Amino acid sequence: MILADVGYGVLLLTLAAAVWAAAAALMGTWRRRPELIVSARNALLVTACLSTVSAALLLILLFSHSFQVQYVYEHVSSYLKPAYVLAAFWAGLEGSQLLWLWMLAVFTGILVLRRPTWDRDLRPYAIVFLALTQAFFALLLVVVSNPFHLLPEIPTEGISLNPLLQNFWMIVHPPIVFASYALWTIPAAYALSALVAGRLDATWLRGTRAWTVAAWATLGVGILVGGWWAYLELGWGGYWAWDPVENSSLIPFLVGTALVHSVIIQERRDMFRAWNAVLAVLTFLLTVFATFVTRSGLIQSVHAFAESPIGYYYLGYMLVVLAVAVGLLLARTRELKGAGQLGDLLSREFIFLIVNLLLLGLAGAVMLGTLWPTVTESVRGVAASLTKESYNRFAGPLGLLLLSLLGICPLVEWRQTSMRRLARGLWVQALAAAITALLLVLFGDWPLTAVLAFAIAAFVAGTVVLQLGQGIVTRMRTAHENPFAATARAISRNRRRYGAQIIHLAVVLIVMGIVGSQARQVEVTVPLSKGETIDVEGYTLAYRGFTYQSLEENGNKLRNEAVLDVYRGERLVATMSPERNRHSNVDGSVTEVALRSTLKEDLYIVLASLESDGLAAFQVIVTPLVLWLWIGGMVLIVGTLVALWPSRSRKMAELQEREVPA
Amino acid sequence: MSIALFFVLAIVAAAVIVQPLLPGSRATSYPLPSGRGQSRSARPSSRVTESQGPACAGCGAPVKLDDRFCVRCGATLGEAQETVCAACGTMMSADDQFCRKCGTRVTTTEAQQ
């Protein structure tokens, strides 16, 4: 028995433990036997440990180049850099599946380690759902996508990792996305538990808030990191192509965004009970759908690199969960009626409702666009896919509408607000928007739609800054605190509110990046001989030299690069060297982009071709404001940490809770 | 060697799962859900502090329950009272008598004075 067999055996044990956990939790609740629920909890701690062991075993096999294992053979080679061996773990179907199971098991383990408090009534049902989901993934690993599958003979060398995936961001992107998928399982588990137990007040929402917000932010960051990878590696100067796989991670993000907002309405006004339960389950189902899209071959995509029958398992699982959720919703119609009623047309709950509908509409439209080729193929026999432009045509206006509501909503009160009062609260932001628009029209040459978008962004930024500043300035004035102390105390007094505002600020920055890069990208493709120069958008590029390696076998990679000096006027600002390499495991060349980022714009150079005499074609792309997308992503992380950081008083409250005998 | 590793894992896993079911285990004190459909009121906190009332969500200043604006920073509090518990920062609604998170009793500012 070799290590790979142990790995497979451990997966079987994981499956057995997960199935036992579900059965024991169910039995324990039904027969009212606490020891069965404890056994279920222990079984989930066991699955967390066992899946960690199988992940570690796969990692050992990858690093030790055990090519007899098919997954190792297909994804690493003896010359692959160690960092990319790590990336190989989640580069293929089997590995990413194991990663998902591992993350889900670890998060579930963290959840069940704590003694039930608010979730005493819901915990056993949540355990059932989480255990069944783990069992589902373990079953897939055991039956259809075994990462420990052995080849009949031992190959001497592996195929190695696809060069496009040999990028730092590919080491971090998949774990972030799968972490978020695993995190989304927990709110869904509690939503279903609340339906089963008939406890649909806001308790489950408050209790799972940290998980929901963490899942939401992780998915957002995952999508951004994916975009950053595409921007760096795919060499077309963009970060988002409305590719089916990108879309399929955006859809749960949009629905999840609707959830994190409508949760607030239920907490404050006791409305939308059913809606919130549906959104939580739906977001989880959409993460499974995302994997289904990637893996089933249902939709042709540059990402859909693996086609396997696993898609049907996903489909089956999704349908079962959907059927259970719909059944529970029908059975619980009485408990789903909340006490609150929708207020005035100009009330915060009404605007939240509109935001929800817009987000769902956008998600639905993206979903339809993603499935469009499949639909048209089955109806007309020819697959017609939507172009980037047609996506932008509906996503742009809807996005801007959502953004404007973000600027207005914090100023609208619950129940009702008078128009006059709202107008009084808005003049500063309106002024900021007007000045921004005026400056852009006078001094910039932006298209009108971009000016409008920037003006709205300025408006929202105004609202956010005012909201952030109000409490801080008052503390400085009344408590005579210095600005830092006032900021720190104001934030620590209400992390949730300030965290949200910081995240809204991140959204403004991200919108700035998107609008800037979409509105005025300049792209030039030029052939140059060594010594020639070219002017692009105020940059002078001087082609200084090149390295060209012939095609004789030379390890696994031939490195071909051109070196360009970049001047602004007379000043040398950078030396950039785009590459065009050949790898032994793929046909054709793989380009490595040369990039110079500034807050104002990115200079992006692709080596489109390189002859042995040095004649090269350069694709030069200048994209304004792209860096703000990634800055926005970092601000988003900060905002999330502020919102989720446990405060001292909350910890004390928990301690107090624990002191009370159950 | 590998076989040994596998069996050790399997035995430890089985022991951890079965242990609570053995006679004499302390697992019987684990909280069970209350009966289906019954609504169960939240467990009261061990300590109820009397001194802190609702606070403005913007600046943390104490506010009265029926205030529409914060007297300190001017933030709109709204009819449904955008307030937080002054002890732990949890969002509260106007009719809450205790903070749902830390159990602090809500008293109006008049009561404090």
Boltz contact constraints between the chains, C-beta under 6 A:
constraints:
  - contact:
      token1: [A, 1]
      token2: [B, 2]
      max_distance: 6.0
  - contact:
      token1: [A, 1]
      token2: [B, 3]
      max_distance: 6.0
  - contact:
      token1: [A, 3]
      token2: [B, 2]
      max_distance: 6.0
  - contact:
      token1: [A, 6]
      token2: [B, 2]
      max_distance: 6.0
  - contact:
      token1: [A, 6]
      token2: [B, 5]
      max_distance: 6.0
  - contact:
      token1: [A, 6]
      token2: [B, 6]
      max_distance: 6.0
  - contact:
      token1: [A, 9]
      token2: [B, 6]
      max_distance: 6.0
  - contact:
      token1: [A, 13]
      token2: [B, 10]
      max_distance: 6.0
  - contact:
      token1: [A, 13]
      token2: [B, 13]
      max_distance: 6.0
  - contact:
      token1: [A, 32]
      token2: [B, 32]
      max_distance: 6.0
  - contact:
      token1: [A, 34]
      token2: [B, 27]
      max_distance: 6.0
  - contact:
      token1: [A, 34]
      token2: [B, 28]
      max_distance: 6.0
  - contact:
      token1: [A, 34]
      token2: [B, 30]
      max_distance: 6.0
  - contact:
      token1: [A, 34]
      token2: [B, 32]
      max_distance: 6.0
  - contact:
      token1: [A, 35]
      token2: [B, 20]
      max_distance: 6.0
  - contact:
      token1: [A, 35]
      token2: [B, 21]
      max_distance: 6.0
  - contact:
      token1: [A, 35]
      token2: [B, 27]
      max_distance: 6.0
  - contact:
      token1: [A, 35]
      token2: [B, 28]
      max_distance: 6.0
  - contact:
      token1: [A, 37]
      token2: [B, 30]
      max_distance: 6.0
  - contact:
      token1: [A, 38]
      token2: [B, 20]
      max_distance: 6.0
  - contact:
      token1: [A, 38]
      token2: [B, 27]
      max_distance: 6.0
  - contact:
      token1: [A, 38]
      token2: [B, 30]
      max_distance: 6.0
  - contact:
      token1: [A, 39]
      token2: [B, 17]
      max_distance: 6.0
  - contact:
      token1: [A, 39]
      token2: [B, 20]
      max_distance: 6.0
  - contact:
      token1: [A, 39]
      token2: [B, 21]
      max_distance: 6.0
  - contact:
      token1: [A, 42]
      token2: [B, 16]
      max_distance: 6.0
  - contact:
      token1: [A, 42]
      token2: [B, 17]
      max_distance: 6.0
  - contact:
      token1: [A, 43]
      token2: [B, 17]
      max_distance: 6.0
  - contact:
      token1: [A, 46]
      token2: [B, 13]
      max_distance: 6.0
  - contact:
      token1: [A, 46]
      token2: [B, 16]
      max_distance: 6.0
  - contact:
      token1: [A, 116]
      token2: [B, 31]
      max_distance: 6.0
  - contact:
      token1: [A, 120]
      token2: [B, 31]
      max_distance: 6.0
  - contact:
      token1: [A, 121]
      token2: [B, 33]
      max_distance: 6.0
  - contact:
      token1: [A, 121]
      token2: [B, 34]
      max_distance: 6.0
  - contact:
      token1: [A, 198]
      token2: [B, 37]
      max_distance: 6.0
  - contact:
      token1: [A, 413]
      token2: [B, 76]
      max_distance: 6.0
  - contact:
      token1: [A, 413]
      token2: [B, 78]
      max_distance: 6.0
  - contact:
      token1: [A, 414]
      token2: [B, 78]
      max_distance: 6.0
  - contact:
      token1: [A, 414]
      token2: [B, 80]
      max_distance: 6.0
  - contact:
      token1: [A, 415]
      token2: [B, 79]
      max_distance: 6.0
  - contact:
      token1: [A, 470]
      token2: [B, 58]
      max_distance: 6.0
  - contact:
      token1: [A, 470]
      token2: [B, 73]
      max_distance: 6.0
  - contact:
      token1: [A, 470]
      token2: [B, 75]
      max_distance: 6.0
  - contact:
      token1: [A, 471]
      token2: [B, 58]
      max_distance: 6.0
  - contact:
      token1: [A, 471]
      token2: [B, 59]
      max_distance: 6.0
  - contact:
      token1: [A, 471]
      token2: [B, 73]
      max_distance: 6.0
  - contact:
      token1: [A, 474]
      token2: [B, 59]
      max_distance: 6.0
  - contact:
      token1: [A, 474]
      token2: [B, 72]
      max_distance: 6.0
  - contact:
      token1: [A, 474]
      token2: [B, 73]
      max_distance: 6.0
  - contact:
      token1: [A, 475]
      token2: [B, 59]
      max_distance: 6.0
  - contact:
      token1: [A, 478]
      token2: [B, 72]
      max_distance: 6.0
  - contact:
      token1: [A, 493]
      token2: [B, 60]
      max_distance: 6.0
  - contact:
      token1: [A, 493]
      token2: [B, 89]
      max_distance: 6.0
  - contact:
      token1: [A, 494]
      token2: [B, 57]
      max_distance: 6.0
  - contact:
      token1: [A, 494]
      token2: [B, 84]
      max_distance: 6.0
  - contact:
      token1: [A, 494]
      token2: [B, 89]
      max_distance: 6.0
  - contact:
      token1: [A, 497]
      token2: [B, 57]
      max_distance: 6.0
  - contact:
      token1: [A, 647]
      token2: [B, 89]
      max_distance: 6.0
  - contact:
      token1: [A, 649]
      token2: [B, 87]
      max_distance: 6.0
  - contact:
      token1: [A, 649]
      token2: [B, 88]
      max_distance: 6.0
  - contact:
      token1: [A, 650]
      token2: [B, 88]
      max_distance: 6.0
  - contact:
      token1: [A, 653]
      token2: [B, 88]
      max_distance: 6.0
  - contact:
      token1: [A, 653]
      token2: [B, 101]
      max_distance: 6.0
  - contact:
      token1: [A, 653]
      token2: [B, 102]
      max_distance: 6.0
  - contact:
      token1: [A, 656]
      token2: [B, 45]
      max_distance: 6.0
  - contact:
      token1: [A, 656]
      token2: [B, 46]
      max_distance: 6.0
  - contact:
      token1: [A, 656]
      token2: [B, 47]
      max_distance: 6.0
  - contact:
      token1: [A, 659]
      token2: [B, 46]
      max_distance: 6.0
  - contact:
      token1: [A, 660]
      token2: [B, 46]
      max_distance: 6.0
  - contact:
      token1: [A, 662]
      token2: [B, 31]
      max_distance: 6.0
